[in-house]
Amino acid sequence: MLPVLVLTVIRNIHLIRVREFVMKDAYSFHTTKEDLHAYYEKVKRAYYRMYARMGMQKAVAVEGDNGMMGGKISHEFTLICPAGEDVIAHCPACGYYANSEVGKSVVKPYNTQPQPLQYIDTPNCHTVEDVCNLTGKQPINFAKAVIYGLKDGRHVIAFVRGDYDVEERKLENYCKSELVDASEEFLKRMHAGSVGAMGLDVNAKDYIVVFDLSLKDERCLVCGANEDGKHILNVDFNRDLNYTPEYVDIKKVREGDECTCGRGKITLQKGVEVGNIFELDTKYTQTMNMKFIDADGKAKTPVMGCYGIGITRAIPSIVEVNHDDRGIIWPMEVAPYKVHICILNAKDKDMLTAGLELEEELKEKGIDVIVDDRKVSMGVMLSDADLLGAPIRVIIGRDFANSTDELVKKPIEVSSKLLNFKKMVEFGDAYDFITKLLRESPVILNK
Ligand SMILES: [Zn+2]
């Protein structure tokens, strides 16, 4: 019988963030880091095969931010699809995939010719845009200052080249603290809108100064003068700072940036995180005071890995990448029903008998079958079957009803959106035909 399903709109289904969250988690424990790493790589390969079998051939292992999980190596398995909420940086030349929160790229200096310093008045200019409008400079000429508060009460002044933005996750990782809004008092004290690198106290107790790598070796920057309504042109950090700036990667990666491999350009794609794997090292085994006795007889702390798959998230993700305008196209391995039998007129005794007999035979073989014997029009029945998207559809319809042959010779239609075919089969051959199809249906693996 047809289950009650509320599937109104398949297009833009966006069921990714639902309230329920079921996760598969697995853990491994090892005596050495090398053993953990070898096992981790094995799991990674197994994940590729699992996602491919689930119909998510575009799930890729993406370098992620370990964040609160700790450990050094981790990958997010991310399904590349337009409905995703994560942005993934990818280089087609070297196969690099990283969450844009940690994505790396190379920025070459824009202006390498030093010029003499020049102080200018910039009244009522509070943004890079304001100063650009006044001076005719472009954002790429700027050392843009962005100020955040830190959870511990301090502040951070982050400089990035004006054509880039600060990636807050990278900055948080660098500061080892969550970012919060800067205090009004601090903004006022630092002359927000005219903050510049020259004259800052890098040894200050209440703020940190950090420079993005995009500023390294720029020789002609526009900077704030640390005085309201004043800026400085042609600042050269190598020449003009009375301290050595600390350059780190805190910028947001951009589409078209040069990849660190030097051979390709970064593209940005949307993706959904559908799983993750971590080399946790000893972070948790140490906390739990877990020990094993090694071959040398000494008690040691094992290293640990953990491997998750979001089950509830996998289902809508599978649908997102396996559907057409009319409904779901379930991949064989994860289809809730493999066969959908439509009995177009259940009042016809032969049609009903044939449908239920086939259902019974397939079920005995352990195949999940759905039978639609509702009193609805053919159009409704077929469009519902399209919507539900079982891999194999059987229609016991007009040809069957009009046939004067004995039951086993009457024709039924077997079709599959997934396998892209439609065929008329004699009812007596249907069971063999369908079970053969299921046995031979290809599982597409990409790795
Ligand atoms: Zn690359």
Residues whose N, C-alpha, C, O or C-beta is under 5 A from the ligand:
A	BS01	ZN	C91 A93 C94 Y96 C259 T260 C261 G264
